């Protein structure tokens, strides 16, 4: 540690003489010479802060701003596409606010972090059970990063460098996977379902990675895709919506090698897109190639239960050349939400949520399919709680007119020409989502609004 005796601010680590030495080494006279690329008028712009206010005045102002928000409780929403509005039991918030958890981060010192370590262990246990897999890690940044890390893990296990992703997956999964693989000498390629099932898989494929339910809500033939991957000497990687596993078979039941997901639907609020937690599971025999970390349970010399980090495969803990990932944060606070949600809901509760979401979505789909000018894409294909709809006018315009009626519509999407019952070539549609939070009254309200819009109402 260097001395800062000649610094007017002792909390600043660099002294005046040290700063002068660094500037001389760089070859400039002062700090301003380092930032000449920034226009002078933008270097020290005024913040234009209002005058100081009392706590009462600030609270009143914040309440007025909050009142400008539309009431989500009375505004039906049918927006999903990766982030979902599910019921969160009050137990989640109650446990989350306890002092021993509220600042939970990466638990490096087991003797001081038994509570956090236990919550992580319970998180792993719940995720492994839901996914039907042998091993789950302590969490990743979010679903897409878990999916990307799964592809890289498959490349390490298979000693191949081509990751094939089914073209029905969310394009954001592609983007994150490409970002992760860019400097790893690993190639990311899209492949069609037909090519996989016909056996047209390259010999150097590390894995067949797919999303089920896929981005447009349809359930993929997981067994057929997994069998095709194994027949080509590749691994099967599945990214899933964990709530759907309350009623559909788990990845483990199909022999999937690596299964990932986004943990947000399991007790985590939407919060404008994060922070979330990635779910990552695999088979026992691949555990040494697992990214992230695993929390284990043991007993001490007195026979008492204890928890500790038992597997840490990043370069901070082992030799850099043996590291499987540089992921450095277990999002334990978000993982705690998932653990408490799963403990509260239990298997029966999770199944009930899945069934409600499934049946309400099919009720809406049937009602829309009966409207003139509207059609559900996919025909008789199986879907969970999301489905794509072809609209009589531009989907963006549909969303605008729904918003005028106090309804949040779905996400405008491009529907591939070969998707399900779509026979009109590539077309624009709307991806609608229904969960247990959507009431029949709200669903009927959407159907009536779409009927009116289809008849030219409220342009």
Sine and cosine of phi, psi and omega as CSV:
sin_phi,cos_phi,sin_psi,cos_psi,sin_omega,cos_omega
0.00,0.00,0.72,-0.69,-0.02,-1.00
-1.00,0.03,0.42,-0.91,0.02,-1.00
-0.97,0.24,0.59,-0.81,0.08,-1.00
-0.84,-0.55,0.55,0.83,-0.07,-1.00
-0.89,0.45,-0.53,0.85,-0.03,-1.00
-1.00,-0.03,0.16,0.99,0.02,-1.00
-1.00,-0.06,0.71,-0.70,0.04,-1.00
-0.93,0.37,-0.31,0.95,0.01,-1.00
-0.86,-0.51,0.99,-0.15,-0.13,-0.99
-0.89,0.46,-0.28,0.96,0.01,-1.00
-0.99,0.12,-0.12,0.99,0.05,-1.00
-1.00,0.08,0.83,-0.56,-0.16,-0.99
-0.95,0.33,-0.39,0.92,-0.05,-1.00
-0.98,-0.22,0.79,-0.61,0.03,-1.00
-0.98,0.21,0.22,-0.98,0.01,-1.00
-0.87,0.49,-0.66,0.75,-0.01,-1.00
-0.93,0.37,-0.59,0.81,0.04,-1.00
-0.92,0.40,-0.65,0.76,0.03,-1.00
-0.90,0.43,-0.65,0.76,0.02,-1.00
-0.89,0.45,-0.62,0.79,0.02,-1.00
-0.91,0.40,-0.66,0.75,0.03,-1.00
-0.90,0.43,-0.68,0.74,0.02,-1.00
-0.89,0.46,-0.63,0.78,0.01,-1.00
-0.91,0.41,-0.63,0.78,0.02,-1.00
-0.91,0.42,-0.63,0.78,0.03,-1.00
-0.93,0.36,-0.57,0.82,0.02,-1.00
0.98,-0.22,0.49,0.87,0.06,-1.00
-0.78,-0.62,0.33,-0.94,-0.07,-1.00
-0.99,0.11,-0.59,0.81,-0.05,-1.00
-0.51,-0.86,0.10,-0.99,-0.07,-1.00
-0.89,0.45,-0.60,0.80,-0.03,-1.00
-0.84,0.53,-0.49,0.87,0.00,-1.00
-0.93,0.37,-0.30,0.95,0.02,-1.00
-0.99,0.17,-0.30,0.95,-0.12,-0.99
-0.85,-0.53,0.51,0.86,-0.01,-1.00
-0.92,0.40,-0.35,0.94,0.02,-1.00
-0.94,0.33,-0.32,0.95,0.04,-1.00
-1.00,0.05,0.85,-0.52,0.02,-1.00
-0.79,0.61,0.66,-0.75,-0.12,-0.99
-0.85,0.53,-0.58,0.82,-0.05,-1.00
-0.93,0.36,-0.23,0.97,-0.01,-1.00
-0.96,-0.27,0.04,1.00,-0.09,-1.00
-0.97,0.23,-0.64,0.77,-0.03,-1.00
-0.71,-0.71,0.83,0.56,-0.04,-1.00
-0.93,0.37,0.50,-0.87,-0.01,-1.00
-0.95,0.30,0.67,-0.74,0.01,-1.00
-0.98,0.20,-0.31,0.95,0.02,-1.00
0.79,0.62,0.75,0.66,0.02,-1.00
-0.96,0.28,0.56,-0.83,0.05,-1.00
-0.95,0.32,0.20,-0.98,0.03,-1.00
-0.90,0.43,0.41,-0.91,0.01,-1.00
-0.84,0.54,0.58,-0.82,-0.02,-1.00
-0.74,-0.67,0.39,-0.92,0.04,-1.00
-0.97,0.25,0.23,-0.97,0.02,-1.00
-0.86,0.50,-0.65,0.76,0.01,-1.00
-0.89,0.46,-0.69,0.72,-0.01,-1.00
-0.91,0.42,-0.65,0.76,0.02,-1.00
-0.90,0.43,-0.70,0.72,0.00,-1.00
-0.88,0.48,-0.66,0.75,0.02,-1.00
-0.89,0.45,-0.67,0.74,0.02,-1.00
-0.90,0.43,-0.68,0.74,0.00,-1.00
-0.91,0.41,-0.61,0.79,0.04,-1.00
-0.90,0.44,-0.62,0.79,0.03,-1.00
-0.91,0.41,-0.64,0.77,0.04,-1.00
-0.92,0.40,-0.66,0.75,0.00,-1.00
-0.90,0.44,-0.53,0.85,-0.02,-1.00
-0.93,0.38,-0.30,0.95,0.03,-1.00
-0.96,0.27,-0.34,0.94,0.02,-1.00
-0.94,0.34,0.57,-0.82,0.07,-1.00
-0.98,0.22,0.57,-0.82,-0.07,-1.00
-0.96,0.27,0.95,-0.30,-0.01,-1.00
-0.90,0.43,-0.41,0.91,-0.03,-1.00
-0.94,0.35,-0.45,0.90,-0.01,-1.00
-0.94,-0.34,0.03,1.00,-0.03,-1.00
-0.95,-0.31,0.97,-0.24,0.02,-1.00
-0.86,0.51,0.68,-0.73,0.01,-1.00
-0.82,-0.57,0.70,-0.71,0.01,-1.00
-0.81,-0.59,0.55,0.84,-0.02,-1.00
-0.98,-0.19,0.77,-0.63,0.03,-1.00
-0.71,-0.71,-0.98,-0.21,0.11,-0.99
0.86,0.51,0.61,0.79,0.10,-1.00
0.87,-0.50,-0.33,0.94,0.06,-1.00
-0.72,-0.69,0.79,-0.61,-0.25,-0.97
-0.78,-0.62,0.61,-0.80,-0.01,-1.00
-1.00,-0.02,0.98,-0.20,0.04,-1.00
-0.87,-0.49,0.35,-0.94,0.05,-1.00
-0.93,0.38,0.68,-0.73,0.04,-1.00
-0.88,-0.47,0.91,-0.42,-0.01,-1.00
-0.86,0.51,0.49,-0.87,-0.03,-1.00
-0.91,0.42,-0.36,0.93,0.02,-1.00
-0.88,0.48,-0.51,0.86,-0.03,-1.00
-0.88,0.47,-0.78,0.62,0.00,-1.00
-0.91,0.41,-0.60,0.80,-0.03,-1.00
-0.90,0.44,-0.72,0.69,0.00,-1.00
-0.94,0.34,-0.62,0.78,-0.07,-1.00
-0.88,0.48,-0.51,0.86,-0.08,-1.00
-1.00,0.05,-0.01,1.00,0.05,-1.00
-0.93,0.38,0.59,-0.81,-0.10,-0.99
-0.85,0.53,-0.57,0.82,-0.05,-1.00
-0.96,0.29,-0.16,0.99,-0.01,-1.00
-0.88,-0.47,-0.39,0.92,-0.23,-0.97
-0.89,0.45,-0.39,0.92,0.03,-1.00
-0.91,-0.40,0.40,0.92,-0.11,-0.99
-0.89,0.46,0.73,-0.68,-0.01,-1.00
-0.68,-0.74,-0.51,-0.86,0.01,-1.00
-0.97,0.25,0.87,-0.50,-0.13,-0.99
-1.00,0.06,0.99,0.12,-0.04,-1.00
-0.97,0.25,-0.50,0.87,-0.05,-1.00
-0.96,-0.28,0.99,-0.15,-0.09,-1.00
-0.87,0.49,-0.56,0.83,-0.04,-1.00
-0.91,0.42,-0.33,0.94,-0.02,-1.00
-0.93,-0.36,0.07,1.00,-0.14,-0.99
-0.66,-0.75,0.59,0.81,-0.03,-1.00
-0.89,0.46,-0.62,0.79,0.00,-1.00
-0.90,0.44,-0.72,0.70,0.00,-1.00
-0.91,0.40,-0.67,0.74,0.02,-1.00
-0.89,0.45,-0.65,0.76,0.03,-1.00
-0.90,0.43,-0.66,0.76,0.02,-1.00
-0.89,0.46,-0.61,0.79,0.05,-1.00
-0.92,0.40,-0.63,0.78,0.03,-1.00
-0.90,0.44,-0.68,0.74,0.01,-1.00
-0.92,0.40,-0.60,0.80,0.08,-1.00
-0.86,0.51,-0.76,0.64,0.03,-1.00
-0.85,0.53,-0.70,0.71,-0.05,-1.00
-0.88,0.47,-0.70,0.72,-0.02,-1.00
-0.91,0.41,-0.69,0.72,-0.02,-1.00
-0.90,0.44,-0.69,0.72,0.01,-1.00
-0.87,0.49,-0.64,0.77,0.00,-1.00
-0.93,0.37,-0.69,0.73,-0.01,-1.00
-0.90,0.44,-0.65,0.76,-0.04,-1.00
-0.99,0.12,-0.18,0.98,-0.02,-1.00
0.91,0.42,0.50,0.87,-0.05,-1.00
-0.93,-0.36,0.32,-0.95,-0.09,-1.00
-0.98,0.19,-0.52,0.86,-0.11,-0.99
-0.70,-0.72,0.67,-0.74,0.15,-0.99
-0.75,-0.66,0.62,-0.79,0.05,-1.00
-1.00,0.00,-0.04,-1.00,-0.12,-0.99
-0.99,0.13,0.16,0.99,0.08,-1.00
0.90,-0.44,0.48,-0.88,0.06,-1.00
-0.88,-0.48,-0.03,-1.00,-0.03,-1.00
-0.88,0.48,-0.76,0.65,0.01,-1.00
-0.27,-0.96,-0.03,-1.00,-0.05,-1.00
-0.86,0.51,-0.77,0.64,-0.01,-1.00
-0.87,0.49,-0.60,0.80,0.02,-1.00
-0.94,0.33,-0.54,0.84,0.08,-1.00
-0.90,0.44,-0.68,0.74,0.02,-1.00
-0.89,0.46,-0.69,0.72,0.01,-1.00
-0.90,0.44,-0.69,0.72,0.02,-1.00
-0.90,0.43,-0.52,0.85,0.03,-1.00
-0.90,0.44,-0.65,0.76,0.04,-1.00
-0.89,0.45,-0.68,0.73,0.02,-1.00
-0.91,0.41,-0.60,0.80,0.04,-1.00
-0.90,0.43,-0.66,0.75,0.04,-1.00
-0.88,0.48,-0.60,0.80,0.04,-1.00
-0.91,0.42,-0.63,0.78,0.02,-1.00
-0.93,0.38,-0.69,0.72,-0.05,-1.00
-0.91,0.41,-0.71,0.71,-0.08,-1.00
-1.00,0.09,-0.24,0.97,-0.09,-1.00
0.86,0.52,0.58,0.81,0.09,-1.00
-0.84,-0.54,0.30,-0.96,-0.14,-0.99
-0.80,-0.60,0.44,0.90,0.05,-1.00
-0.82,-0.58,0.88,-0.48,0.02,-1.00
-0.98,-0.21,0.87,-0.49,0.00,-1.00
-0.98,-0.21,0.82,-0.57,-0.03,-1.00
-0.90,-0.44,0.78,-0.62,0.00,-1.00
-0.87,0.50,0.68,-0.73,-0.12,-0.99
-0.96,0.29,-0.01,1.00,0.08,-1.00
-1.00,-0.02,0.03,1.00,0.01,-1.00
-0.98,0.20,0.36,-0.93,0.07,-1.00
-0.84,0.54,0.77,-0.64,-0.02,-1.00
-0.87,0.49,-0.43,0.90,0.04,-1.00
-0.93,0.38,-0.48,0.88,0.10,-0.99
-0.91,0.41,-0.65,0.76,0.07,-1.00
-0.86,0.51,-0.75,0.67,-0.10,-0.99
-0.88,0.48,-0.69,0.72,0.00,-1.00
-0.93,0.36,-0.65,0.76,0.03,-1.00
-0.88,0.47,-0.66,0.75,0.02,-1.00
-0.91,0.42,-0.62,0.78,0.03,-1.00
-0.90,0.43,-0.65,0.76,0.00,-1.00
-0.94,0.34,-0.57,0.82,-0.11,-0.99
-1.00,0.03,-0.17,0.98,-0.17,-0.99
-0.81,0.59,-0.65,0.76,-0.05,-1.00
-0.93,-0.38,0.40,0.92,-0.02,-1.00
-0.94,-0.33,0.12,0.99,-0.08,-1.00
0.84,0.54,0.59,0.81,0.03,-1.00
-0.84,-0.54,0.72,-0.70,-0.02,-1.00
-0.99,-0.14,0.63,-0.77,0.07,-1.00
-0.93,-0.38,0.80,-0.59,-0.01,-1.00
-0.70,-0.72,0.55,-0.83,0.11,-0.99
-1.00,0.06,0.51,-0.86,0.04,-1.00
-0.59,-0.80,0.56,-0.83,0.00,-1.00
-0.99,0.11,0.39,-0.92,0.05,-1.00
-0.87,0.50,-0.66,0.75,-0.03,-1.00
-0.88,0.47,-0.66,0.75,0.00,-1.00
-0.89,0.46,-0.66,0.75,0.00,-1.00
-0.90,0.43,-0.75,0.66,-0.07,-1.00
-0.94,0.33,-0.38,0.93,0.06,-1.00
-1.00,0.07,-0.01,1.00,0.02,-1.00
0.99,0.13,0.23,0.97,0.00,-1.00
-1.00,0.06,0.89,0.46,-0.02,-1.00
-0.93,-0.38,0.80,-0.60,-0.01,-1.00
-0.86,0.51,0.49,-0.87,-0.03,-1.00
-0.91,0.41,-0.38,0.92,-0.04,-1.00
-0.98,-0.18,0.34,0.94,0.02,-1.00
-0.96,0.30,0.82,-0.57,0.06,-1.00
-0.97,0.24,-0.58,0.81,-0.04,-1.00
-0.32,-0.95,0.36,-0.93,0.26,-0.97
-0.96,-0.27,0.93,-0.38,-0.03,-1.00
-0.96,-0.30,0.70,-0.71,-0.05,-1.00
-0.52,-0.86,0.30,-0.96,0.01,-1.00
-0.91,-0.42,0.77,-0.64,0.04,-1.00
-0.53,-0.85,0.87,-0.49,-0.05,1.00
-0.84,0.55,0.61,-0.79,-0.04,-1.00
-0.98,0.22,-0.08,-1.00,-0.12,-0.99
-0.87,0.49,-0.51,0.86,0.01,-1.00
-1.00,-0.10,0.30,0.96,0.17,-0.99
1.00,0.02,-0.09,1.00,-0.09,-1.00
-0.99,0.12,0.54,-0.84,0.03,-1.00
-1.00,0.09,0.83,-0.56,0.04,-1.00
-0.99,0.17,0.33,-0.94,0.09,-1.00
-0.99,0.15,1.00,0.09,-0.14,-0.99
-0.88,0.48,-0.68,0.74,-0.03,-1.00
-0.89,0.45,-0.72,0.70,-0.03,-1.00
-0.90,0.44,-0.66,0.75,0.01,-1.00
-0.92,0.39,-0.65,0.76,0.02,-1.00
-0.92,0.40,-0.69,0.72,0.03,-1.00
-0.88,0.47,-0.64,0.77,0.00,-1.00
-0.92,0.40,-0.62,0.78,0.04,-1.00
-0.89,0.45,-0.74,0.67,-0.02,-1.00
-0.90,0.43,-0.59,0.81,0.02,-1.00
-0.90,0.43,-0.46,0.89,0.01,-1.00
-1.00,-0.04,0.10,1.00,-0.01,-1.00
0.97,0.24,0.29,0.96,-0.01,-1.00
-0.96,-0.29,0.21,-0.98,0.06,-1.00
-1.00,-0.03,0.38,-0.92,0.09,-1.00
-0.98,-0.21,0.83,-0.56,0.02,-1.00
-0.86,-0.51,0.85,-0.53,-0.04,-1.00
-0.87,-0.49,0.76,-0.65,0.11,-0.99
-0.95,-0.32,0.79,-0.62,-0.14,-0.99
-0.69,-0.72,0.20,-0.98,0.06,-1.00
-0.99,-0.13,0.95,-0.30,-0.20,-0.98
-0.85,0.53,-0.51,0.86,0.01,-1.00
-0.88,0.47,-0.57,0.82,0.00,-1.00
-0.89,0.46,-0.42,0.91,-0.02,-1.00
-0.95,0.30,-0.10,0.99,0.11,-0.99
-0.92,0.38,-0.37,0.93,-0.01,-1.00
-0.73,-0.68,-0.28,0.96,0.05,-1.00
-0.98,-0.20,0.36,-0.93,0.02,-1.00
-0.86,0.51,0.55,-0.84,-0.03,-1.00
-0.98,0.18,0.34,-0.94,0.06,-1.00
-0.83,0.56,-0.63,0.78,-0.02,-1.00
-0.88,0.48,-0.55,0.83,0.00,-1.00
-0.93,0.37,-0.35,0.94,0.01,-1.00
-0.99,-0.14,0.01,1.00,0.00,-1.00
0.98,0.18,0.32,0.95,0.05,-1.00
-0.87,0.49,0.64,-0.77,-0.05,-1.00
-0.99,0.13,-0.66,0.75,0.01,-1.00
-0.69,-0.72,0.77,-0.64,0.01,-1.00
-0.78,-0.63,0.73,-0.68,-0.03,-1.00
-0.79,-0.61,0.16,-0.99,0.04,-1.00
-0.13,-0.99,0.17,-0.99,0.10,-1.00
-0.99,-0.13,0.82,-0.57,-0.07,-1.00
-0.98,0.18,-0.09,1.00,-0.08,-1.00
-0.81,0.59,-0.66,0.75,-0.03,-1.00
-0.90,0.44,-0.26,0.97,-0.06,-1.00
-0.99,-0.10,0.90,0.43,0.13,-0.99
1.00,-0.02,0.17,0.99,-0.02,-1.00
-0.95,-0.31,0.81,-0.59,-0.01,-1.00
-0.92,0.39,0.32,-0.95,-0.05,-1.00
-0.89,0.45,-0.67,0.74,0.09,-1.00
0.66,0.75,0.73,0.68,0.09,-1.00
0.82,0.57,0.44,0.90,0.10,-0.99
0.97,-0.26,0.18,0.98,0.05,-1.00
0.39,-0.92,0.20,-0.98,0.11,0.99
-0.98,0.21,0.59,-0.81,0.04,-1.00
-0.86,-0.51,-0.19,-0.98,0.03,-1.00
-0.61,-0.79,0.74,-0.67,0.04,-1.00
-1.00,0.10,0.66,-0.75,0.03,-1.00
-0.98,-0.18,0.74,-0.68,-0.08,-1.00
-0.65,-0.76,0.86,-0.50,-0.02,-1.00
-0.73,-0.69,0.39,-0.92,0.01,-1.00
-0.35,-0.94,-0.03,-1.00,0.07,-1.00
-0.99,0.10,0.45,-0.89,-0.05,-1.00
-0.82,0.57,-0.63,0.78,-0.11,-0.99
-0.94,0.33,-0.21,0.98,0.02,-1.00
-0.98,-0.20,0.17,0.98,-0.20,-0.98
-0.87,0.49,-0.52,0.85,-0.04,-1.00
-0.95,0.30,-0.24,0.97,0.05,-1.00
-0.98,-0.21,0.13,0.99,-0.03,-1.00
-0.94,0.33,0.75,-0.66,0.12,-0.99
-0.98,0.21,0.23,-0.97,0.02,-1.00
0.98,0.20,-0.59,-0.80,-0.06,-1.00
-0.57,-0.82,0.33,-0.94,0.04,-1.00
-0.83,-0.56,0.71,-0.71,0.06,-1.00
-0.99,-0.13,0.74,-0.67,-0.02,-1.00
-0.90,-0.44,0.32,-0.95,0.04,-1.00
-0.91,-0.42,0.68,-0.73,-0.02,-1.00
-0.56,-0.83,-0.23,-0.97,0.10,-0.99
-0.77,-0.64,0.53,-0.85,0.03,-1.00
-1.00,0.05,-0.11,-0.99,-0.07,-1.00
-0.91,0.42,-0.28,0.96,0.03,-1.00
-0.99,-0.16,0.11,0.99,0.02,-1.00
0.99,0.13,0.15,0.99,0.00,-1.00
-1.00,0.09,0.57,-0.82,0.02,-1.00
-0.92,0.39,0.70,-0.72,0.04,-1.00
-0.62,-0.78,0.38,-0.92,-0.03,-1.00
-0.82,-0.58,0.54,-0.84,0.00,-1.00
-0.38,-0.92,0.28,-0.96,0.11,-0.99
-0.97,0.22,0.87,-0.49,-0.09,-1.00
-0.96,-0.28,-0.31,0.95,0.04,-1.00
-0.62,-0.78,0.88,-0.48,0.02,-1.00
-0.70,-0.71,0.95,-0.30,-0.20,-0.98
-0.93,-0.36,0.46,0.89,0.07,-1.00
-0.96,-0.27,0.20,-0.98,-0.21,-0.98
-0.92,0.39,-0.27,0.96,0.04,-1.00
-0.94,0.35,-0.41,0.91,-0.12,-0.99
-0.95,-0.32,-0.40,0.92,-0.03,-1.00
-0.72,-0.70,0.04,-1.00,0.01,-1.00
-0.88,0.48,0.67,-0.74,-0.11,-0.99
-0.80,0.60,-0.66,0.75,-0.07,-1.00
-0.94,0.34,-0.23,0.97,0.02,-1.00
-0.98,-0.22,-0.05,1.00,-0.04,-1.00
-0.93,0.37,0.61,-0.79,0.02,-1.00
-1.00,-0.09,-0.28,0.96,-0.07,-1.00
-0.22,-0.97,0.34,-0.94,0.11,-0.99
-0.96,-0.28,0.24,0.97,0.04,-1.00
-0.87,0.50,0.77,-0.64,-0.16,-0.99
-0.82,-0.57,0.09,1.00,-0.02,-1.00
-0.76,-0.65,0.85,-0.52,0.24,-0.97
-1.00,0.04,0.88,-0.47,-0.01,-1.00
-0.98,0.21,0.95,0.32,-0.16,-0.99
-0.92,0.39,-0.54,0.84,0.01,-1.00
-0.92,0.40,-0.66,0.75,0.04,-1.00
-0.95,0.33,-0.61,0.79,0.08,-1.00
-0.87,0.50,-0.57,0.82,0.04,-1.00
-0.90,0.44,-0.64,0.77,0.06,-1.00
-0.84,0.54,-0.71,0.70,-0.01,-1.00
-0.89,0.46,-0.70,0.72,-0.03,-1.00
-0.89,0.45,-0.69,0.72,-0.01,-1.00
-0.93,0.37,-0.65,0.76,0.04,-1.00
-0.86,0.51,-0.74,0.67,-0.03,-1.00
-0.90,0.43,-0.63,0.78,0.01,-1.00
-0.92,0.39,-0.58,0.81,0.00,-1.00
-0.96,0.28,-0.72,0.69,-0.08,-1.00
-0.97,0.24,-0.65,0.76,-0.06,-1.00
0.92,0.39,0.09,-1.00,-0.01,-1.00
-0.85,0.52,-0.65,0.76,-0.03,-1.00
-0.93,0.38,-0.64,0.77,0.01,-1.00
-0.92,0.40,-0.67,0.74,0.02,-1.00
-0.90,0.44,-0.64,0.77,0.03,-1.00
-0.90,0.43,-0.65,0.76,-0.01,-1.00
-0.89,0.45,-0.67,0.74,0.04,-1.00
-0.87,0.49,-0.70,0.72,-0.01,-1.00
-0.89,0.45,-0.69,0.72,-0.04,-1.00
-0.91,0.41,-0.67,0.74,0.03,-1.00
-0.88,0.47,-0.70,0.71,0.00,-1.00
-0.88,0.47,-0.69,0.72,-0.03,-1.00
-0.89,0.45,-0.79,0.61,-0.11,-0.99
-0.94,0.34,-0.60,0.80,0.04,-1.00
-0.92,0.40,-0.62,0.79,0.03,-1.00
-0.91,0.42,-0.64,0.77,0.00,-1.00
-0.95,0.31,-0.53,0.85,0.10,-0.99
-0.88,0.48,-0.71,0.70,0.01,-1.00
-0.91,0.42,-0.69,0.72,-0.03,-1.00
-0.87,0.49,-0.68,0.73,0.01,-1.00
-0.90,0.44,-0.63,0.78,-0.01,-1.00
-0.92,0.38,-0.66,0.76,0.00,-1.00
-0.93,0.36,-0.64,0.77,-0.03,-1.00
-0.88,0.47,-0.40,0.92,0.00,-1.00
-1.00,0.09,-0.12,0.99,-0.02,-1.00
-0.99,0.12,0.71,-0.70,0.07,-1.00
-0.88,0.48,0.75,-0.66,0.05,-1.00
1.00,0.01,-0.13,0.99,0.00,-1.00
-0.89,-0.46,0.57,-0.82,0.04,-1.00
-0.47,-0.88,0.66,-0.75,0.06,-1.00
-0.99,0.14,0.77,-0.64,-0.02,-1.00
-0.99,0.12,0.72,-0.69,0.07,-1.00
0.86,-0.51,-0.15,0.99,0.06,-1.00
0.84,0.55,-0.82,-0.57,-0.06,-1.00
-1.00,-0.01,0.19,0.98,0.00,-1.00
-0.90,0.44,0.46,-0.89,-0.01,-1.00
-0.99,0.15,0.75,-0.66,0.11,-0.99
-0.72,-0.69,0.29,-0.96,-0.03,-1.00
-1.00,-0.05,-1.00,-0.07,-0.04,-1.00
-0.84,-0.55,0.20,0.98,0.06,-1.00
-0.77,-0.64,0.52,-0.85,0.04,-1.00
-0.38,-0.93,0.45,-0.89,-0.03,-1.00
-0.99,-0.13,0.59,-0.81,-0.03,-1.00
-0.80,-0.60,0.73,-0.68,0.16,-0.99
-0.99,0.11,0.69,-0.72,-0.13,-0.99
-0.93,-0.37,0.47,-0.88,0.03,-1.00
-0.96,0.28,-0.32,0.95,0.09,-1.00
-0.75,-0.66,0.09,-1.00,-0.04,-1.00
-0.83,0.56,0.73,-0.68,-0.01,-1.00
-0.84,0.54,-0.57,0.82,0.03,-1.00
-0.89,0.46,-0.63,0.77,0.03,-1.00
-0.93,0.36,-0.59,0.81,0.07,-1.00
-0.87,0.50,-0.71,0.70,0.00,-1.00
-0.87,0.50,-0.65,0.76,-0.01,-1.00
-0.90,0.43,-0.69,0.72,-0.02,-1.00
-0.94,0.34,-0.56,0.83,0.08,-1.00
-0.91,0.41,-0.66,0.75,0.01,-1.00
-0.87,0.49,-0.60,0.80,0.05,-1.00
-0.90,0.44,-0.40,0.92,0.02,-1.00
-0.99,-0.11,0.14,0.99,0.02,-1.00
0.98,0.21,0.48,0.88,0.00,-1.00
-0.81,-0.58,0.73,-0.68,0.11,-0.99
-1.00,0.00,0.91,-0.41,-0.04,-1.00
-0.99,0.17,-0.21,-0.98,-0.02,-1.00
-1.00,0.04,-0.14,-0.99,-0.04,-1.00
-1.00,-0.03,0.81,-0.59,0.11,-0.99
-0.89,0.45,0.74,-0.67,-0.06,-1.00
-0.66,-0.75,0.35,-0.94,0.15,-0.99
-1.00,-0.09,0.81,-0.58,-0.04,-1.00
-0.99,-0.14,0.86,-0.51,-0.02,-1.00
-0.86,0.50,0.48,-0.88,-0.04,-1.00
-0.90,0.43,-0.41,0.91,-0.05,-1.00
-0.97,-0.26,0.32,0.95,-0.06,-1.00
-1.00,0.01,0.87,-0.49,0.10,-0.99
0.79,0.62,-0.81,-0.59,-0.05,-1.00
-1.00,0.01,0.21,0.98,-0.02,-1.00
-0.97,0.25,0.93,-0.36,-0.03,-1.00
-0.91,-0.42,0.16,0.99,-0.08,-1.00
-0.98,-0.19,0.24,0.97,-0.11,-0.99
0.99,0.14,-0.03,-1.00,0.01,-1.00
-0.85,0.52,0.73,-0.69,-0.04,-1.00
-0.60,-0.80,0.30,-0.95,0.04,-1.00
-1.00,-0.03,0.69,-0.72,0.00,-1.00
-0.61,-0.79,-0.13,-0.99,0.01,-1.00
-0.80,-0.60,0.75,-0.66,0.03,-1.00
-0.99,-0.11,0.93,-0.38,-0.04,-1.00
-0.98,-0.22,0.56,-0.83,-0.04,-1.00
-0.76,-0.65,0.64,-0.77,0.04,-1.00
-0.74,-0.67,0.71,-0.70,0.10,-0.99
-0.82,-0.57,-0.06,-1.00,0.03,-1.00
-0.89,0.46,-0.27,0.96,-0.03,-1.00
-0.98,0.19,-0.22,0.98,0.01,-1.00
-1.00,0.05,0.86,-0.51,0.01,-1.00
-0.99,0.15,0.31,-0.95,0.06,-1.00
-0.89,0.45,-0.60,0.80,0.02,-1.00
-0.87,0.49,-0.69,0.73,0.00,-1.00
-0.92,0.38,-0.61,0.79,0.02,-1.00
-0.91,0.42,-0.72,0.70,0.03,-1.00
-0.88,0.47,-0.57,0.82,0.04,-1.00
-0.89,0.46,-0.65,0.76,0.04,-1.00
-0.91,0.42,-0.71,0.71,-0.02,-1.00
-0.87,0.50,-0.70,0.71,0.01,-1.00
-0.89,0.45,-0.62,0.78,0.01,-1.00
-0.92,0.40,-0.68,0.74,0.02,-1.00
-0.91,0.42,-0.61,0.79,0.04,-1.00
-0.88,0.48,-0.68,0.73,0.01,-1.00
-0.91,0.41,-0.68,0.73,0.01,-1.00
-0.89,0.45,-0.64,0.77,0.00,-1.00
-0.91,0.42,-0.43,0.90,0.03,-1.00
-1.00,-0.04,0.18,0.98,0.06,-1.00
1.00,0.01,0.28,0.96,-0.05,-1.00
-0.97,0.24,0.60,-0.80,0.12,-0.99
0.74,0.67,0.90,0.44,0.03,-1.00
-0.94,0.35,0.00,0.00,0.00,0.00
